[in-house]
Amino acid sequence: MDYFKYCPWDGYRFSDNDVQCFICRRPKYQLASYIQEEQEQKKWEKILYEKQPYDDNYIDETFLQSVQKQDNSSHGPDYKQLISKTSDLIFAVNCVVFYLLSYFLMLHDLLSDQIQLYFWLTATITCLIMYSVVKKLKTQEILSNFKSIGIYISILLLFAPVMQTVNQTYADNTIYVLTSVAILIYIFLKDYDYEKDFTELDVSQWASLVFSSLLASRLHNELQVFLMIFASNLLFIFVPILQRSIKQKYGSFFRLINLISTIGLGLSLLFFSYFLTLLFFGCVFFITFVSPLQIIWLYQYKNTIRGPWDLPNVKQYD
């Protein structure tokens, strides 16, 4: 005989002496038959605002029909979609190459410090204006952002002499090896899906601060040190925030900027080395067109399904 401690219809709590619900007058020991009759009459619906004659943990056969599952067919991912998703990685590589190019110009005094100062200040103001337009910020918020930038520049100018001498005891080869490792950490651990909040620095952004401080210690004066660290924060911390905002609303505009920056950087490298130019365009070609083919090839080894949103579980073979 089925026994209920509470009435499913009105929540009345039965005592040991009760034989029926005090509110709805349904018999205490025949509630199961009432529920079964109502279930046969009323079909289950995925709603919360209405009482239904079903248990809370009841799962209907139609529950998963509206869930979008990953396509696990033999065709695998779409090649064109994978190519479009490589734009974030290409943009990150462009930022690193542009930063290293600026460092090379400062190190060998190929461009005056004043021109570099005007360039980075102009780039900062342009990025702030673009961010304000995309996010539709109010005038008070825009002025607050400019005020924060001014305070940050003042603090960075105070610490520039310290950053210039902090790594001077290390040899150049050690600095460049550590810089290369930090750049690889930045490239491989960067959040390309924008899943993390920008209120805290992640590992890749800390890596960018590390290699910028390492390179800054090789420069000649405090202004160059300030520009290198300031450019690092602009390219690797603020620009990703702007990039996410632009990509979410104006995806085509972001891809156009990415294409123009890639071609411009490649042509700029021609003034320094044909080998570096070929290496740069080769990396871009490999990331954009070859790596998606490798992902599609690895997809055939996907044989473990862990859920509707699972990722390929690639077997490791000796």
C-alpha positions in Angstrom: 0.0 0.0 0.0 1.5 3.4 -1.0 2.1 5.8 1.7 2.5 9.6 1.5 3.8 12.0 4.2 2.5 15.0 2.3 -0.4 15.5 0.0 0.9 16.1 -3.6 -1.9 18.5 -4.4 -1.8 21.0 -1.5 1.2 20.0 0.6 -0.8 19.1 3.7 1.3 17.0 6.1 -0.4 13.8 7.2 -0.3 12.6 10.8 -0.3 9.0 11.8 -4.0 9.1 12.5 -5.1 10.9 9.3 -6.9 8.7 6.7 -7.5 11.5 4.2 -6.2 15.0 3.4 -7.7 17.7 5.6 -7.8 20.2 2.7 -8.7 18.3 -0.5 -10.3 15.3 1.3 -8.5 12.7 -0.9 -7.9 9.4 0.8 -4.4 9.1 2.2 -3.8 5.5 1.1 -5.3 5.9 -2.4 -3.2 8.9 -3.6 -1.1 6.7 -5.9 -4.2 5.7 -7.9 -5.3 9.4 -8.1 -1.9 10.4 -9.4 -1.8 7.6 -12.0 -5.2 8.6 -13.3 -4.2 12.2 -13.6 -0.9 11.3 -15.3 -2.9 9.3 -17.9 -5.2 12.3 -18.5 -2.6 15.1 -18.5 0.6 15.0 -20.6 3.9 16.2 -19.0 5.1 19.7 -20.0 8.5 21.3 -19.4 7.1 24.2 -17.3 7.6 25.3 -13.7 4.8 27.7 -13.2 2.1 25.0 -13.0 1.7 22.0 -10.7 1.7 18.7 -12.5 0.9 15.2 -11.2 4.5 14.0 -11.7 7.5 13.7 -9.3 10.2 16.4 -9.3 12.8 14.0 -10.7 10.5 12.7 -13.5 12.1 12.7 -17.0 9.8 12.5 -20.0 10.9 10.8 -23.2 10.6 14.2 -25.0 12.9 16.0 -22.6 16.0 15.8 -24.7 14.4 16.5 -28.1 15.0 20.3 -27.8 18.6 19.9 -26.8 21.0 20.7 -29.6 23.6 18.0 -29.7 27.0 18.2 -31.4 27.2 16.6 -34.8 29.1 13.4 -34.4 28.8 12.3 -38.0 31.6 11.0 -40.0 32.0 14.3 -41.9 33.4 16.0 -38.7 33.8 19.8 -38.4 33.2 22.2 -41.2 36.4 23.4 -42.9 35.2 26.9 -43.6 34.1 27.4 -40.0 37.5 26.3 -38.7 39.2 28.7 -41.0 37.1 31.6 -39.7 37.9 30.6 -36.1 41.6 30.9 -36.7 41.2 34.7 -37.0 41.7 35.1 -33.2 44.9 33.2 -33.3 46.2 35.2 -36.3 45.3 38.4 -34.5 47.3 37.4 -31.4 50.3 36.5 -33.6 50.0 39.9 -35.3 50.0 41.7 -31.9 53.2 39.8 -30.9 55.0 40.5 -34.2 54.0 44.2 -34.1 55.3 44.4 -30.5 58.6 42.8 -31.4 58.9 45.0 -34.4 58.5 48.1 -32.2 61.1 46.8 -29.8 63.6 46.2 -32.7 63.1 49.8 -33.9 63.8 51.2 -30.4 66.7 48.9 -29.7 68.6 50.0 -32.9 67.3 53.6 -32.8 65.7 53.3 -36.2 62.8 55.4 -35.2 62.9 58.4 -32.8 61.4 58.0 -29.3 59.1 61.0 -29.9 57.5 59.5 -32.9 57.0 56.2 -31.0 55.5 58.2 -28.1 53.0 60.0 -30.4 52.1 56.8 -32.1 51.3 54.8 -29.0 49.4 57.7 -27.4 47.4 58.1 -30.7 46.7 54.3 -30.7 45.5 54.4 -27.1 43.1 57.3 -27.8 41.8 55.6 -31.0 41.2 52.3 -29.1 39.4 54.1 -26.3 37.2 56.0 -28.8 36.4 52.7 -30.7 35.6 51.0 -27.4 33.3 53.8 -26.3 31.5 53.7 -29.6 31.1 50.0 -29.7 29.9 49.8 -26.0 27.9 53.0 -26.3 29.4 54.5 -23.2 28.1 57.7 -21.6 30.2 60.8 -21.5 30.9 60.4 -17.8 32.2 56.8 -18.4 34.4 58.0 -21.2 35.9 60.7 -19.1 36.5 58.2 -16.3 38.3 55.9 -18.7 40.6 58.7 -19.9 41.2 59.6 -16.2 42.2 56.1 -15.4 44.6 56.0 -18.4 46.2 59.2 -17.2 46.7 57.8 -13.7 48.2 54.6 -15.1 50.6 56.5 -17.3 51.8 58.6 -14.3 52.4 55.4 -12.2 54.2 53.7 -15.1 56.5 56.7 -15.6 57.5 56.5 -11.9 58.4 52.8 -12.2 60.1 53.0 -15.5 63.6 53.6 -14.0 63.2 50.5 -11.8 62.1 48.4 -14.7 65.1 49.4 -16.7 67.6 48.1 -14.1 65.7 45.1 -12.7 67.0 42.6 -15.2 70.3 44.2 -16.3 72.4 41.6 -14.5 71.2 38.8 -16.9 72.9 38.1 -20.1 71.2 39.0 -23.4 70.9 35.4 -24.4 69.2 34.5 -21.1 66.7 37.4 -21.6 65.9 36.4 -25.2 65.4 32.7 -24.2 63.1 33.7 -21.3 61.2 36.1 -23.7 60.7 33.3 -26.2 59.3 31.0 -23.6 56.9 33.7 -22.3 55.7 34.5 -25.8 54.9 30.8 -26.4 53.0 30.7 -23.1 51.0 33.8 -24.2 50.2 32.3 -27.6 49.2 28.8 -26.3 47.4 29.8 -23.1 45.5 32.8 -24.4 41.7 32.7 -23.9 40.6 32.7 -27.5 37.0 31.8 -26.6 36.5 34.8 -24.3 35.2 32.5 -21.5 37.1 34.2 -18.7 36.3 37.6 -17.1 38.6 40.5 -17.9 38.5 41.7 -14.3 41.5 39.5 -13.4 44.7 38.8 -15.4 45.0 35.2 -16.7 48.3 33.3 -17.3 48.8 34.5 -20.8 48.5 38.2 -19.8 50.9 37.7 -16.9 53.3 36.1 -19.5 53.0 39.2 -21.7 54.0 41.4 -18.7 56.9 39.1 -18.1 58.4 39.3 -21.6 57.7 43.0 -21.9 59.7 43.7 -18.7 62.5 41.4 -19.9 62.8 43.2 -23.2 62.4 46.6 -21.6 65.6 46.0 -19.6 67.6 45.9 -22.8 66.6 49.4 -24.0 68.6 52.6 -23.7 66.6 55.1 -21.7 63.6 55.4 -19.4 61.2 56.7 -22.1 61.8 53.6 -24.2 61.2 51.4 -21.2 57.9 53.2 -20.5 56.8 52.8 -24.1 57.6 49.1 -24.2 55.6 48.3 -21.0 52.8 50.6 -22.0 52.6 49.1 -25.5 52.5 45.6 -23.9 49.5 46.5 -21.7 47.7 48.1 -24.6 48.3 45.2 -27.1 47.9 42.2 -24.7 45.4 43.4 -22.1 43.2 46.2 -23.4 43.1 45.3 -27.1 41.6 41.8 -26.4 38.8 43.5 -24.6 38.2 45.8 -27.6 38.6 42.8 -29.9 35.8 40.8 -28.2 33.5 43.8 -28.3 34.1 44.4 -32.0 33.8 40.8 -32.9 30.5 40.3 -31.1 28.8 43.1 -32.9 30.9 43.6 -36.1 32.4 40.3 -37.1 33.1 41.3 -40.7 34.8 44.5 -39.6 37.1 42.6 -37.3 38.1 40.1 -40.0 38.8 43.1 -42.3 41.1 44.7 -39.7 42.8 41.3 -39.2 43.4 40.9 -42.9 44.8 44.5 -43.3 47.1 44.1 -40.2 48.4 40.8 -41.5 49.3 42.1 -44.9 50.7 45.3 -43.5 53.0 43.5 -41.0 54.2 41.1 -43.7 55.1 44.0 -46.0 56.8 45.9 -43.2 59.0 42.9 -42.5 60.3 43.1 -46.1 62.4 46.2 -45.0 64.3 44.0 -42.5 64.5 40.4 -43.8 63.1 38.4 -46.7 63.4 35.3 -44.5 61.3 36.8 -41.7 58.7 37.8 -44.2 58.4 34.3 -45.7 58.4 32.8 -42.2 55.6 35.2 -41.1 53.4 34.5 -44.2 54.2 30.8 -43.9 53.0 30.7 -40.3 49.8 32.6 -41.2 49.2 30.2 -44.1 49.8 27.1 -41.8 47.5 28.4 -39.1 44.7 29.5 -41.4 44.6 26.6 -43.9 46.7 23.7 -42.8 45.8 23.4 -39.1 42.1 23.1 -39.7 42.8 20.1 -42.0 44.8 18.5 -39.1 41.8 19.0 -36.8 39.5 17.4 -39.3 41.9 14.5 -39.7 42.2 14.0 -35.9 38.4 14.1 -35.6 38.2 10.6 -37.1 39.7 9.2 -33.9 36.9 10.6 -31.8 35.3 7.5 -30.4 34.2 8.5 -26.8 31.0 10.4 -26.3 30.7 12.1 -22.9 27.7 14.2 -23.5 25.9 16.5 -26.0 28.6 19.1 -25.9 31.7 16.9 -25.6 35.0 17.5 -27.3 36.9 15.0 -29.4 38.9 12.5 -27.3 41.9 11.7 -29.4 43.7 8.5 -28.8 47.4 8.5 -28.2 49.3 5.9 -30.2 53.0 4.9 -29.7 
